[in-house]
Amino acid sequence: MRRVRFHSHGGPEVLRLETAPDPEPGPGELLVRVEAIGVTLPGVRATRNPRTPLPGVLGGEVAGAVVASGPGVEGFAPGDRVTALSFTGSYAELATVPAAMASRIPDGVTAVEAVALVRSGHVALAALATAALRPDESVLVTGAASGVGHLLVQLARGRRVVAAAGSPAKAAFLRELGADEVVTYDAVPALTDGVDVVLDAVGGDLLPDFLGALVPGGRLVFFNSGGGTVPAYELLAGSKTITGLTMRRFAATQPDRYADHEARLWRMLAAGELRPVVHAEFPLEEAAAAHAVIEARENLGKVVLRPA
Ligand SMILES: NC(=O)c1ccc[n+]([C@@H]2O[C@H](COP(=O)([O-])OP(=O)(O)OC[C@H]3O[C@@H](n4cnc5c(N)ncnc54)[C@H](OP(=O)(O)O)[C@@H]3O)[C@@H](O)[C@H]2O)c1
């Protein structure tokens, strides 16, 4: 099969197309013929991270058809269409995924739609659940045009939604998704009306500004890979709360809620209430170009790779 790995750390240019033996599904795993691969900011960051072991393999969301089941797997047959997370390499024509986390793709939904919806949608719903956002509350979504952020903007509609992004060129896209106000990050400190909740996909040096946008008693959910330093006095002075979120822990500790979220995502897609937007599709061999789009912070929605 063909796959993409990297043998030195660096930018998108380190990604290499290689041939490799077909993987075998281990206990509890499915082997999937991959039709679509989700490109994510954590994956893009991993190639530059000196702590990523070499040769570097990127895991993440895939969608495609089941080829075979490993020992102990029941309920799946060859040809079943699923989307799932691969921890052993998603940038490939064939990927192994844990069967327990595989989600069946409903009829009529394409692999590209599935890969743009499920993982990012899970993060978005988990962020909303963690914030316990009420219908009467206002919310600031940062990284609002990202794969996760553009779904969050749609899911938060019906209340005051402020969308923050890196460029004013994203404003029309975000308004069309339902944002009431769109700001660039440099304008966040000038927001006149504070928000009850911040759902932060960005973090880093901007975290203090995002905390500053909260009204007294407000809550920030921190689910990004940008790091940052919390100004603790801001929490004290404004009685504010910051909560971290990883999907791995959310799924492990709240399995019923996770399953409920998954059903809700498929239901909302079918009803036309949630629209995953695909910014661009690239063939697998152009993985570097896909990463470059995200590094340039150009994407409006999800970036997807296609092996075939
Ligand atoms: N907690 C979890 O379990 C979990 C799971 C999945 C994803 N996430 C997080 O969700 C966030 C969004 O991820 P995604 O995969 O949806 O994003 P994505 O589709 O890859 O979009 C990337 C966007 O993020 C923004 N961004 C902010 N800082 C950036 C930087 N330093 N370099 C490049 N882009 C930057 C850019 O938009 P602007 O220029 O408009 O800001 C860029 O267009 C990430 O922080 C990711 O770590 C968390």
Ligand as a Chemical Component Dictionary entry (heavy atoms), coordinates in Angstrom:
data_LIG
# 
_chem_comp.id                   LIG 
_chem_comp.type                 NON-POLYMER 
_chem_comp.pdbx_formal_charge   0 
_chem_comp.three_letter_code    LIG 
# 
loop_
_chem_comp_atom.comp_id 
_chem_comp_atom.atom_id 
_chem_comp_atom.alt_atom_id 
_chem_comp_atom.type_symbol 
_chem_comp_atom.charge 
_chem_comp_atom.model_Cartn_x 
_chem_comp_atom.model_Cartn_y 
_chem_comp_atom.model_Cartn_z 
_chem_comp_atom.pdbx_ordinal 
LIG N1  N1  N 0  -8.994  18.460 22.946 1  
LIG C1  C1  C 0  -9.067  17.553 21.982 2  
LIG O1  O1  O 0  -9.224  16.349 22.245 3  
LIG C2  C2  C 0  -8.971  18.002 20.561 4  
LIG C3  C3  C 0  -9.245  17.134 19.503 5  
LIG C4  C4  C 0  -9.159  17.625 18.196 6  
LIG C5  C5  C 0  -8.798  18.955 17.984 7  
LIG N2  N2  N 1  -8.525  19.750 19.048 8  
LIG C6  C6  C 0  -8.098  21.152 18.880 9  
LIG O2  O2  O 0  -9.051  21.903 18.153 10 
LIG C7  C7  C 0  -8.348  22.985 17.528 11 
LIG C8  C8  C 0  -8.820  23.062 16.076 12 
LIG O3  O3  O 0  -8.306  21.916 15.429 13 
LIG P1  P1  P 0  -8.719  21.563 13.934 14 
LIG O4  O4  O 0  -8.010  20.322 13.571 15 
LIG O5  O5  O -1 -10.198 21.673 13.821 16 
LIG O6  O6  O 0  -8.100  22.808 13.154 17 
LIG P2  P2  P 0  -7.905  22.933 11.572 18 
LIG O7  O7  O 0  -9.134  22.528 10.847 19 
LIG O8  O8  O 0  -6.617  22.297 11.227 20 
LIG O9  O9  O 0  -7.795  24.513 11.406 21 
LIG C9  C9  C 0  -6.637  25.191 11.770 22 
LIG C10 C10 C 0  -6.988  26.645 12.085 23 
LIG O10 O10 O 0  -6.591  26.907 13.402 24 
LIG C11 C11 C 0  -6.218  28.276 13.528 25 
LIG N3  N3  N 0  -4.919  28.404 14.199 26 
LIG C12 C12 C 0  -4.751  28.956 15.404 27 
LIG N4  N4  N 0  -3.463  28.936 15.744 28 
LIG C13 C13 C 0  -2.795  28.354 14.716 29 
LIG C14 C14 C 0  -1.438  28.066 14.465 30 
LIG N5  N5  N 0  -0.489  28.383 15.354 31 
LIG N6  N6  N 0  -1.111  27.459 13.306 32 
LIG C15 C15 C 0  -2.060  27.142 12.402 33 
LIG N7  N7  N 0  -3.365  27.397 12.590 34 
LIG C16 C16 C 0  -3.730  28.005 13.736 35 
LIG C17 C17 C 0  -6.140  28.832 12.106 36 
LIG O11 O11 O 0  -7.269  29.681 11.908 37 
LIG P3  P3  P 0  -7.162  31.217 12.381 38 
LIG O12 O12 O 0  -5.966  31.803 11.716 39 
LIG O13 O13 O 0  -8.442  31.790 11.895 40 
LIG O14 O14 O 0  -7.025  31.168 13.857 41 
LIG C18 C18 C 0  -6.234  27.619 11.195 42 
LIG O15 O15 O 0  -6.887  27.913 9.995  43 
LIG C19 C19 C 0  -6.854  22.699 17.650 44 
LIG O16 O16 O 0  -6.282  23.530 18.650 45 
LIG C20 C20 C 0  -6.826  21.252 18.077 46 
LIG O17 O17 O 0  -5.702  20.948 18.875 47 
LIG C21 C21 C 0  -8.603  19.292 20.304 48 
# 
loop_
_chem_comp_bond.comp_id 
_chem_comp_bond.atom_id_1 
_chem_comp_bond.atom_id_2 
_chem_comp_bond.value_order 
_chem_comp_bond.pdbx_ordinal 
LIG N1  C1  SING 1  
LIG C1  O1  DOUB 2  
LIG C1  C2  SING 3  
LIG C2  C3  SING 4  
LIG C2  C21 DOUB 5  
LIG C3  C4  DOUB 6  
LIG C4  C5  SING 7  
LIG C5  N2  DOUB 8  
LIG N2  C6  SING 9  
LIG N2  C21 SING 10 
LIG C6  O2  SING 11 
LIG C6  C20 SING 12 
LIG O2  C7  SING 13 
LIG C7  C8  SING 14 
LIG C7  C19 SING 15 
LIG C8  O3  SING 16 
LIG O3  P1  SING 17 
LIG P1  O4  DOUB 18 
LIG P1  O5  SING 19 
LIG P1  O6  SING 20 
LIG O6  P2  SING 21 
LIG P2  O7  DOUB 22 
LIG P2  O8  SING 23 
LIG P2  O9  SING 24 
LIG O9  C9  SING 25 
LIG C9  C10 SING 26 
LIG C10 O10 SING 27 
LIG C10 C18 SING 28 
LIG O10 C11 SING 29 
LIG C11 N3  SING 30 
LIG C11 C17 SING 31 
LIG N3  C12 SING 32 
LIG N3  C16 SING 33 
LIG C12 N4  DOUB 34 
LIG N4  C13 SING 35 
LIG C13 C14 SING 36 
LIG C13 C16 DOUB 37 
LIG C14 N5  SING 38 
LIG C14 N6  DOUB 39 
LIG N6  C15 SING 40 
LIG C15 N7  DOUB 41 
LIG N7  C16 SING 42 
LIG C17 O11 SING 43 
LIG C17 C18 SING 44 
LIG O11 P3  SING 45 
LIG P3  O12 DOUB 46 
LIG P3  O13 SING 47 
LIG P3  O14 SING 48 
LIG C18 O15 SING 49 
LIG C19 O16 SING 50 
LIG C19 C20 SING 51 
LIG C20 O17 SING 52 
# 
